[in-house]
Amino acid sequence: MDLLRSEPMQLVQLIIPTESAYRAISYLGDLGLCQFKDLNAEKSPFQRTYAAQIKRCGEMTRKLRFFKEQMAKAGLSPSTRSMREGEVDLDHLEVKLAELEAELIENNVNNDKLQHSYSELLEYKLVLQKVGEFFSPAQKSAVSQQRELGVQSSSEGSIDSPLLQEQEMTTETSKPIKLGFTAGLVPGEKSMSFERILFRATRGNLFLKQAMIEHPVLDPLSGEKVDKNAFLIFYSGERANSKILKICDAFGANRYPFTDDLGKQFQMITEVSGRLSELKTTIDVGLLHRSTILQTIGYHYETWSLLVKKVKSIYHTLNMFSIDVTKKCLVAEGWCPVFATNQIQGALQRASMDSKSQVGAIFQVLHTKESPPTYFQTNKFTSAFQEIVDAYGVAKYREANPGVFTIITFPFLFAVMFGDWGHGICLLLATSYFIIREKKFSGQKLGDIVEMTFGGRYVIMMMALFSIYTGLIYNEFFSVPFELFGPSAYGCRDPSCRDARTTGLIRVRRIYPFGLDPKWHGTRSELPFLNSLKMKISILLGVAQMNLGIMLSYYNAKYFGNDINIWHQFIPQMIFLNSLFGYLSLLIIVKWCTGSQADLYHVMIYMFLSPTDDLGENQLFVGQKFLQIVLLLLAVIAVPWMLFPKPFLLKKQHQERHQGQSYSLLHAIDEPLEREPHSDTAHHEEFDFSDVFVHQLIHTIEFVLGAVSNTASYLRLWALSLAHSELSSVFYDKVLLLAWGFNNIVVIIIGITVFTFATVGVLLIMETLSAFLHALRLHWVEFQNKFYEGDGYKFCPFSFTSLNEEDGS
């Protein structure tokens, strides 16, 4: 298997008898290695063969959705038992779901009615209890008030006076007064407005008494608990009664019958209490029955849901097939990997045997010029790295896959910017938690950020491991150097240089075996030694990765047989890049090996300005001046080499390809001289030399300028590493050590807390995200633009595995 190439694909045609089609697609869905083409794209969903079956599945999906909503309301969740889809028949399931839905709806309706009656009776009981407490005193007050108002009205008779007496009422104050009354409950928040409107409507011709209910009451209409007040209204006359009833309805006040007989009040309370007890028992039985139904549904829900999804996806796939004229076979076309040929044929044969079909399915390979989909086999470790590449663009069929290199280069470039083995250990511990519990998390619905982190757990693990490695090279543990691999190679000449870094130090033992010597950490010279090291490493890594990208462009051109690109793109690009920046990398390595004090900036600048001048003290090796002149000439030659030959060679290639196409073949007399309108020999596009030349000019300028800008862009590795190191040093020196110096336990605790939150929030979260994004940019722009087109499309096979993933998400 070629790791750099996508799997070889083939376009196949399947001719499947209708009686075995369902089983065949089901087995292929379990296999998950065939991507079908829609052969009925011109038909609407309602015109397709299996539209009725899909409608049935949609109805069952609606019922399952209803069950899930009911379980959520009841606080239940579907069982996570192992799902065996073969144990349920679809027809039986359809009947079962219809019965359960009808039973559940009937139970809900009955429960709502009973709950409504129970709430009304409960309110009625509260009215009897509350109003009964103050009915007699309120009645006496209302009668006396009525008599007083009656006397005033008979003496004054003004039109503005309260309408205390109606036409049917007598004006004789000595005659007993009969008052009507209304009792009920009104929402507490409306009680003041309710009282005010009543007095205005009746012009004060009433007596109102209210009492607050101690606990919220379940409202019969809304089904929600509401704070309410019990009220009692005494009035005189039918007109006042009519107004009061309308106002009660407008304010949502529930009215209940009430008697002024104390004996009957007690009897009514007893009867209502008995009915409440009976209703409570009935409601509890109904709720228990409903809970039993929902538990039964919850136990089978995942199995039923997966079965319906599978059946629906099978019929949706069958709708993509065309039917032959006899309507006895289905014809399908699709893409599959070459290695899956035997597996697909075996699945088709098994389907024919299981369905007892007398005719077997036919599998044949079709020849086509259509570009196949791209399929890379991945696992849980490599899938996240492949997603990083696919986010930029899916590789063209059989194009070199950058994902193979990304597994190493992406976390390593991240680590160059994030290098601190203390921070790396923190990242490793965090991602280890997700890796250890990945089985539990893979079956749960996670939040967006947690799900993204869990999906990239192996990427983060690699980044953490490489961060520990580069942190050991930088010798930084939360910005503090350690003598992990032995003592420093440098010592003091005398006791006065105890805190020195360079001045006063001499080499007293062998070189520090791994990474940066602790004594060099924080050295001050023209440039900090560690920062100079990181800057030069950034250049070396950048040039190496860009060379890798150009090598992969050669690999692509060689595979697709594009000799023009090999000789007039790959070779001049390699010459140009390495004549300048490859030479700079060589100078860096030579300077490290020889310990020279040559100024590389001076060497590179005067290589262009004065290539023939003597190098003097900046000479690193014999023949350097001659080599610089040769490399400069090669770089100058490489530019026209990239620009001019390729357009002329493409024009010549086009002329040779279409030479003689103006002459048609001689046919027999009885054969019609007809051509297909889209045949290659009928017409061909004219070669536009100016467009090709302009395109090549743009490509050449882009590469020349890009070689400079991309190399400079890799200096972000140095800049981000410097920022990370300095931030870590500031938090350590200005927060932790400063707090420790106060010798106060409270200040120390505050300092440790601030240091912890700053380290986690800034260095482990923000800096991780920053370094991740910069590493992503270096791969997408500086590396992949050298060879990667990314204009393919992904292989999306028909698979039941995707249904399980959707279920878990």
ABEGO torsion letter per residue (X at the ends): XBAABBBBBBBBBBBBBAAAAAAAAAAAAAAGABBBBBAAAABBAAABAAAAAAAAAAAAAAAAAAAAAAAAAAGBBBBABBBBAAABBAAAAAAAAAAAAAAAAAAAAAAAAAAAAAAAAAAAAAAAAAAAAAAAAAAAAAAAAAAAAAAAAAAAGBAABBBABBAABBABAABBBBBBBBBEBBBAAAAAAAAAAAAAAAGGBBBBBBBBBABBBBBAAAGBBBBBBBBBBBBBEAAAAAAAAAAAAAAGBBBBBBBABAAAAAAAAAAAAAAAAAAAAAAAAAAAAAAAAAAAAAAAAAAAAAAAAAAAAAAAAAAABBBBAAGABBBBBBBBBAAAAAAAAAAAAAAAAAAGBABBBBBBBBBBABBBBBBBBBBAAAAAAAAAAAAAEBBBBGBBBAAAAAAAAAAAAAAAAABBAAAAAAAAAAAAAAAAAAAAAAABBBBAAAAAAAAAAAAAAAAAAAAAAAAAAAGBBGGBBBBAAEBBABBBABAAAAABAABGBBBABBBBABEBBAAABGBBBABBAAAAAAAAAAAAAAAAAAAAAAAAAAAAAAAAGBAAAAAAAAAAAAAAAAAAAAAAAAAAAAAAAAGBABBAAAAAAAAAABAABBAEAABABBGAAAAAAAAAAAAAAAAAAAAAAAAAAAAAAAAAAABGAABBBBBBAABBBBBBAABAAABBBBBBAAAAAAAAAAAAAAAAAAAAAAAAAAAAAAAAAAAAAAAAAAAAAAAAAAAAAAGBAAAAAAAAAAAAAAAAAAAAAAAAAAAAAAAAAAAAAAAAAAABAGABBBBBBBBAAAAAAAAAX
